[in-house]
Amino acid sequence: MKLTKIVCPNCNGTLDIPEGMKEGFVTCKFCNTKIYLEPHKPDITQNIHIDKVNYNTPYTAPPKKEAPKYLLGILLAVLFLPSIIIFLSLSRIFYKSSGSSTFIAASPSYCTKPEDSTVIRFVEQVFAKPVSELTPEDYGSIQYLDIRKKSGKSDNAAEQWVFSYAESVDEAGEALEKKTIFLPSTDSIDESSLQAFTGLVSLNLDGNISFSYDNTSYSQDLKNLGNLKYYSDQNIYAADLQRILPHPEEILGLSGVRFSNVLSLYFSQENSEINVEKIMSEFTSLESLDVRVEETYEGGLLFLRNLPAIKSLTLNIIGNDAVVLDLSPLSSLSSCTDLSIT
């Protein structure tokens, strides 16, 4: 507070203000008048501009500003785009997983221990121990197996199963040191029990030996016999070879295959994808072939054109000679040195 000369309002005498006093009562020494002092406060002026005055009118909120419509579209896209991406990703994953269940088949199952009663008797005699004690190595030691049903020497003699086997074969697939076992005849033998003999190089089947339709536990083929090179079956049709045998390109000898307008015992006859000539073309290493061809077979001998490695061929033509079979495909067998036609 700035102090100036202060006079008594009563006598105009100069007032004595104690040093440091800013506010309070002082007494005039001339007239004894008490005077109250207070500091000087400057005037403060504040200008307030009122743009609009609504006197005695109800309050209303100002209108909200609307965002541009394109901003709303952008906001919606940002919110929903991740959801759409996640949905599409999940859909593709589900489609792939469901597709795999449709097109990818489960691994086939093969018999590792014979279940057919006749085959069980055979292995128990061969190895002189019960089937429960036999190992995969025992079954794998047999490289040659020939099974056929044989009638007795007399009319009254019962039929028998004849099992011929060997633990090694020569270059032509013939048995070395062949042994034979005779067993009581049964109606049939389930071919799936032969899947246990994984060491087979040569397999010959004659008689009622086939895969049982009632046995759904195992795959109805021999594709697990990876060493198989020679195969003979009197009940097999050409279209079934690919379905049954492993590695057609490694097969060296086939016997008993039937070529007929009845293409297969397994495939539907309405299946237009069956192409016997194409199936036979996969046997690129085939050297020996013994087949039965019906003279009415529409494909004729055209399948021979794709077998350049054939060295020995036996053709058994089935019919009443009413149809002349075209033999011209034989000219394609440039490596054939042994030909027999009956």
RAQUIBEL-V398459 format. One record per residue. N is the residue number from 0. RES is the residue in one small letter. SS is DSSP state (H for helix, E for strand, - for the rest). PSI is psi as a letter, one per 20 degrees, with the letter a starting at -180 (NA if undefined). BURIAL is 1 if it has 24 or more other C-alpha atoms within 12 Angstrom, else 0. Layout:
n->N res->RES ss->SS psi->PSI burial->BURIAL
n->N res->RES ss->SS psi->PSI burial->BURIAL
This chain:
n->0 res->m ss->- psi->p burial->0
n->1 res->k ss->- psi->p burial->0
n->2 res->l ss->- psi->p burial->0
n->3 res->t ss->- psi->r burial->0
n->4 res->k ss->- psi->p burial->0
n->5 res->i ss->- psi->p burial->0
n->6 res->v ss->E psi->q burial->0
n->7 res->c ss->- psi->p burial->1
n->8 res->p ss->- psi->i burial->0
n->9 res->n ss->- psi->g burial->0
n->10 res->c ss->- psi->j burial->0
n->11 res->n ss->- psi->j burial->0
n->12 res->g ss->- psi->q burial->0
n->13 res->t ss->E psi->p burial->0
n->14 res->l ss->- psi->p burial->1
n->15 res->d ss->- psi->o burial->1
n->16 res->i ss->- psi->o burial->1
n->17 res->p ss->- psi->q burial->0
n->18 res->e ss->- psi->p burial->0
n->19 res->g ss->- psi->i burial->0
n->20 res->m ss->- psi->p burial->0
n->21 res->k ss->- psi->h burial->0
n->22 res->e ss->- psi->q burial->0
n->23 res->g ss->E psi->a burial->0
n->24 res->f ss->E psi->q burial->0
n->25 res->v ss->E psi->q burial->1
n->26 res->t ss->E psi->p burial->1
n->27 res->c ss->- psi->p burial->0
n->28 res->k ss->- psi->i burial->0
n->29 res->f ss->- psi->g burial->0
n->30 res->c ss->- psi->j burial->0
n->31 res->n ss->- psi->k burial->0
n->32 res->t ss->- psi->p burial->0
n->33 res->k ss->E psi->p burial->0
n->34 res->i ss->E psi->p burial->1
n->35 res->y ss->E psi->p burial->0
n->36 res->l ss->E psi->q burial->1
n->37 res->e ss->- psi->q burial->0
n->38 res->p ss->- psi->q burial->0
n->39 res->h ss->- psi->p burial->0
n->40 res->k ss->- psi->p burial->0
n->41 res->p ss->- psi->q burial->0
n->42 res->d ss->- psi->p burial->0
n->43 res->i ss->- psi->p burial->0
n->44 res->t ss->- psi->p burial->0
n->45 res->q ss->- psi->p burial->0
n->46 res->n ss->- psi->p burial->0
n->47 res->i ss->- psi->p burial->0
n->48 res->h ss->- psi->o burial->0
n->49 res->i ss->- psi->o burial->0
n->50 res->d ss->- psi->g burial->0
n->51 res->k ss->- psi->p burial->0
n->52 res->v ss->- psi->p burial->0
n->53 res->n ss->- psi->n burial->0
n->54 res->y ss->- psi->p burial->0
n->55 res->n ss->- psi->k burial->0
n->56 res->t ss->- psi->q burial->0
n->57 res->p ss->- psi->q burial->0
n->58 res->y ss->- psi->p burial->0
n->59 res->t ss->- psi->p burial->0
n->60 res->a ss->- psi->q burial->0
n->61 res->p ss->- psi->q burial->0
n->62 res->p ss->- psi->q burial->0
n->63 res->k ss->- psi->q burial->0
n->64 res->k ss->- psi->p burial->0
n->65 res->e ss->- psi->p burial->0
n->66 res->a ss->- psi->q burial->0
n->67 res->p ss->- psi->q burial->0
n->68 res->k ss->H psi->h burial->0
n->69 res->y ss->H psi->h burial->0
n->70 res->l ss->H psi->h burial->0
n->71 res->l ss->H psi->g burial->0
n->72 res->g ss->H psi->g burial->0
n->73 res->i ss->H psi->g burial->0
n->74 res->l ss->H psi->g burial->0
n->75 res->l ss->H psi->h burial->0
n->76 res->a ss->H psi->g burial->0
n->77 res->v ss->H psi->h burial->0
n->78 res->l ss->H psi->h burial->0
n->79 res->f ss->H psi->h burial->0
n->80 res->l ss->H psi->g burial->0
n->81 res->p ss->H psi->h burial->0
n->82 res->s ss->H psi->g burial->0
n->83 res->i ss->H psi->g burial->0
n->84 res->i ss->H psi->g burial->0
n->85 res->i ss->H psi->g burial->0
n->86 res->f ss->H psi->g burial->0
n->87 res->l ss->H psi->h burial->0
n->88 res->s ss->H psi->g burial->0
n->89 res->l ss->H psi->h burial->0
n->90 res->s ss->H psi->g burial->0
n->91 res->r ss->H psi->g burial->0
n->92 res->i ss->H psi->g burial->0
n->93 res->f ss->H psi->g burial->0
n->94 res->y ss->H psi->g burial->0
n->95 res->k ss->H psi->g burial->0
n->96 res->s ss->H psi->g burial->0
n->97 res->s ss->H psi->h burial->0
n->98 res->g ss->H psi->g burial->0
n->99 res->s ss->H psi->h burial->0
n->100 res->s ss->H psi->h burial->0
n->101 res->t ss->H psi->g burial->0
n->102 res->f ss->H psi->h burial->0
n->103 res->i ss->- psi->o burial->0
n->104 res->a ss->- psi->q burial->0
n->105 res->a ss->- psi->q burial->0
n->106 res->s ss->- psi->p burial->0
n->107 res->p ss->- psi->q burial->0
n->108 res->s ss->- psi->p burial->0
n->109 res->y ss->- psi->q burial->1
n->110 res->c ss->- psi->p burial->1
n->111 res->t ss->- psi->i burial->1
n->112 res->k ss->- psi->p burial->1
n->113 res->p ss->- psi->p burial->1
n->114 res->e ss->- psi->i burial->1
n->115 res->d ss->- psi->p burial->1
n->116 res->s ss->H psi->h burial->0
n->117 res->t ss->H psi->g burial->1
n->118 res->v ss->H psi->h burial->1
n->119 res->i ss->H psi->g burial->1
n->120 res->r ss->H psi->h burial->1
n->121 res->f ss->H psi->g burial->1
n->122 res->v ss->H psi->h burial->1
n->123 res->e ss->H psi->h burial->1
n->124 res->q ss->H psi->h burial->0
n->125 res->v ss->H psi->g burial->1
n->126 res->f ss->H psi->i burial->0
n->127 res->a ss->- psi->l burial->0
n->128 res->k ss->- psi->q burial->0
n->129 res->p ss->- psi->q burial->0
n->130 res->v ss->H psi->h burial->1
n->131 res->s ss->H psi->h burial->0
n->132 res->e ss->H psi->i burial->0
n->133 res->l ss->- psi->q burial->1
n->134 res->t ss->- psi->r burial->0
n->135 res->p ss->H psi->h burial->0
n->136 res->e ss->H psi->h burial->0
n->137 res->d ss->H psi->g burial->1
n->138 res->y ss->H psi->h burial->1
n->139 res->g ss->H psi->i burial->1
n->140 res->s ss->- psi->i burial->1
n->141 res->i ss->- psi->o burial->1
n->142 res->q ss->- psi->h burial->1
n->143 res->y ss->E psi->p burial->1
n->144 res->l ss->E psi->p burial->1
n->145 res->d ss->E psi->p burial->1
n->146 res->i ss->E psi->p burial->1
n->147 res->r ss->E psi->q burial->1
n->148 res->k ss->E psi->p burial->1
n->149 res->k ss->E psi->p burial->0
n->150 res->s ss->- psi->q burial->0
n->151 res->g ss->- psi->r burial->0
n->152 res->k ss->- psi->h burial->0
n->153 res->s ss->- psi->r burial->0
n->154 res->d ss->- psi->h burial->0
n->155 res->n ss->- psi->i burial->0
n->156 res->a ss->- psi->q burial->0
n->157 res->a ss->- psi->q burial->0
n->158 res->e ss->- psi->q burial->0
n->159 res->q ss->E psi->q burial->0
n->160 res->w ss->E psi->p burial->1
n->161 res->v ss->E psi->o burial->1
n->162 res->f ss->E psi->o burial->1
n->163 res->s ss->E psi->p burial->1
n->164 res->y ss->E psi->r burial->1
n->165 res->a ss->E psi->q burial->1
n->166 res->e ss->- psi->j burial->1
n->167 res->s ss->E psi->q burial->1
n->168 res->v ss->E psi->r burial->1
n->169 res->d ss->- psi->a burial->0
n->170 res->e ss->- psi->h burial->0
n->171 res->a ss->- psi->j burial->0
n->172 res->g ss->- psi->j burial->1
n->173 res->e ss->- psi->q burial->1
n->174 res->a ss->E psi->q burial->1
n->175 res->l ss->E psi->p burial->0
n->176 res->e ss->- psi->l burial->0
n->177 res->k ss->- psi->q burial->0
n->178 res->k ss->E psi->q burial->0
n->179 res->t ss->E psi->p burial->0
n->180 res->i ss->E psi->p burial->1
n->181 res->f ss->E psi->p burial->1
n->182 res->l ss->E psi->q burial->1
n->183 res->p ss->E psi->q burial->1
n->184 res->s ss->- psi->q burial->1
n->185 res->t ss->- psi->r burial->0
n->186 res->d ss->- psi->g burial->0
n->187 res->s ss->- psi->r burial->1
n->188 res->i ss->E psi->p burial->1
n->189 res->d ss->E psi->o burial->1
n->190 res->e ss->H psi->h burial->1
n->191 res->s ss->H psi->h burial->1
n->192 res->s ss->H psi->i burial->1
n->193 res->l ss->H psi->i burial->1
n->194 res->q ss->H psi->h burial->1
n->195 res->a ss->H psi->h burial->1
n->196 res->f ss->- psi->m burial->1
n->197 res->t ss->- psi->i burial->1
n->198 res->g ss->- psi->j burial->1
n->199 res->l ss->- psi->p burial->1
n->200 res->v ss->- psi->h burial->1
n->201 res->s ss->E psi->p burial->1
n->202 res->l ss->E psi->p burial->1
n->203 res->n ss->E psi->p burial->1
n->204 res->l ss->E psi->p burial->1
n->205 res->d ss->- psi->p burial->1
n->206 res->g ss->- psi->a burial->1
n->207 res->n ss->- psi->m burial->0
n->208 res->i ss->E psi->o burial->1
n->209 res->s ss->E psi->r burial->1
n->210 res->f ss->- psi->p burial->1
n->211 res->s ss->- psi->p burial->0
n->212 res->y ss->- psi->h burial->0
n->213 res->d ss->- psi->h burial->0
n->214 res->n ss->- psi->o burial->0
n->215 res->t ss->- psi->j burial->0
n->216 res->s ss->- psi->h burial->0
n->217 res->y ss->- psi->q burial->1
n->218 res->s ss->- psi->p burial->1
n->219 res->q ss->- psi->m burial->1
n->220 res->d ss->- psi->r burial->1
n->221 res->l ss->- psi->k burial->1
n->222 res->k ss->- psi->i burial->1
n->223 res->n ss->- psi->i burial->1
n->224 res->l ss->- psi->m burial->1
n->225 res->g ss->- psi->i burial->1
n->226 res->n ss->- psi->i burial->1
n->227 res->l ss->- psi->p burial->1
n->228 res->k ss->- psi->h burial->1
n->229 res->y ss->E psi->p burial->1
n->230 res->y ss->E psi->p burial->1
n->231 res->s ss->E psi->p burial->1
n->232 res->d ss->E psi->o burial->1
n->233 res->q ss->- psi->i burial->1
n->234 res->n ss->- psi->k burial->1
n->235 res->i ss->- psi->p burial->1
n->236 res->y ss->E psi->q burial->1
n->237 res->a ss->H psi->h burial->1
n->238 res->a ss->H psi->i burial->1
n->239 res->d ss->H psi->i burial->1
n->240 res->l ss->H psi->g burial->1
n->241 res->q ss->H psi->h burial->1
n->242 res->r ss->H psi->h burial->1
n->243 res->i ss->H psi->g burial->1
n->244 res->l ss->- psi->q burial->1
n->245 res->p ss->- psi->q burial->1
n->246 res->h ss->- psi->m burial->1
n->247 res->p ss->H psi->h burial->1
n->248 res->e ss->H psi->i burial->1
n->249 res->e ss->H psi->i burial->1
n->250 res->i ss->- psi->p burial->1
n->251 res->l ss->- psi->h burial->1
n->252 res->g ss->E psi->p burial->1
n->253 res->l ss->E psi->q burial->1
n->254 res->s ss->E psi->q burial->1
n->255 res->g ss->E psi->j burial->1
n->256 res->v ss->E psi->p burial->1
n->257 res->r ss->E psi->p burial->1
n->258 res->f ss->E psi->o burial->1
n->259 res->s ss->- psi->r burial->1
n->260 res->n ss->- psi->i burial->0
n->261 res->v ss->- psi->n burial->1
n->262 res->l ss->- psi->h burial->1
n->263 res->s ss->- psi->q burial->1
n->264 res->l ss->- psi->i burial->0
n->265 res->y ss->- psi->h burial->1
n->266 res->f ss->- psi->q burial->0
n->267 res->s ss->- psi->p burial->0
n->268 res->q ss->- psi->i burial->0
n->269 res->e ss->- psi->i burial->0
n->270 res->n ss->- psi->o burial->0
n->271 res->s ss->- psi->i burial->0
n->272 res->e ss->- psi->i burial->0
n->273 res->i ss->- psi->o burial->1
n->274 res->n ss->- psi->n burial->1
n->275 res->v ss->H psi->g burial->1
n->276 res->e ss->H psi->h burial->1
n->277 res->k ss->H psi->h burial->0
n->278 res->i ss->H psi->g burial->1
n->279 res->m ss->H psi->h burial->1
n->280 res->s ss->- psi->i burial->1
n->281 res->e ss->- psi->i burial->1
n->282 res->f ss->- psi->m burial->1
n->283 res->t ss->- psi->i burial->1
n->284 res->s ss->- psi->j burial->1
n->285 res->l ss->- psi->p burial->1
n->286 res->e ss->- psi->h burial->1
n->287 res->s ss->E psi->p burial->1
n->288 res->l ss->E psi->p burial->1
n->289 res->d ss->E psi->o burial->1
n->290 res->v ss->E psi->r burial->1
n->291 res->r ss->E psi->p burial->1
n->292 res->v ss->E psi->p burial->1
n->293 res->e ss->E psi->p burial->1
n->294 res->e ss->- psi->i burial->1
n->295 res->t ss->- psi->j burial->0
n->296 res->y ss->- psi->p burial->1
n->297 res->e ss->- psi->h burial->0
n->298 res->g ss->- psi->i burial->1
n->299 res->g ss->- psi->c burial->1
n->300 res->l ss->- psi->j burial->1
n->301 res->l ss->H psi->h burial->1
n->302 res->f ss->H psi->i burial->1
n->303 res->l ss->H psi->h burial->1
n->304 res->r ss->H psi->h burial->1
n->305 res->n ss->H psi->j burial->1
n->306 res->l ss->- psi->m burial->1
n->307 res->p ss->- psi->i burial->1
n->308 res->a ss->- psi->j burial->1
n->309 res->i ss->- psi->p burial->1
n->310 res->k ss->- psi->h burial->1
n->311 res->s ss->E psi->p burial->1
n->312 res->l ss->E psi->p burial->1
n->313 res->t ss->E psi->o burial->1
n->314 res->l ss->E psi->p burial->1
n->315 res->n ss->E psi->o burial->1
n->316 res->i ss->E psi->p burial->1
n->317 res->i ss->E psi->p burial->0
n->318 res->g ss->- psi->a burial->0
n->319 res->n ss->- psi->k burial->0
n->320 res->d ss->- psi->j burial->0
n->321 res->a ss->- psi->h burial->0
n->322 res->v ss->- psi->p burial->0
n->323 res->v ss->- psi->o burial->0
n->324 res->l ss->- psi->p burial->1
n->325 res->d ss->- psi->o burial->0
n->326 res->l ss->- psi->j burial->0
n->327 res->s ss->H psi->h burial->0
n->328 res->p ss->H psi->i burial->0
n->329 res->l ss->H psi->h burial->1
n->330 res->s ss->H psi->i burial->0
n->331 res->s ss->H psi->i burial->0
n->332 res->l ss->- psi->m burial->1
n->333 res->s ss->- psi->h burial->0
n->334 res->s ss->- psi->i burial->0
n->335 res->c ss->- psi->p burial->0
n->336 res->t ss->- psi->i burial->0
n->337 res->d ss->E psi->o burial->0
n->338 res->l ss->E psi->p burial->0
n->339 res->s ss->E psi->p burial->0
n->340 res->i ss->E psi->p burial->0
n->341 res->t ss->- psi->NA burial->0
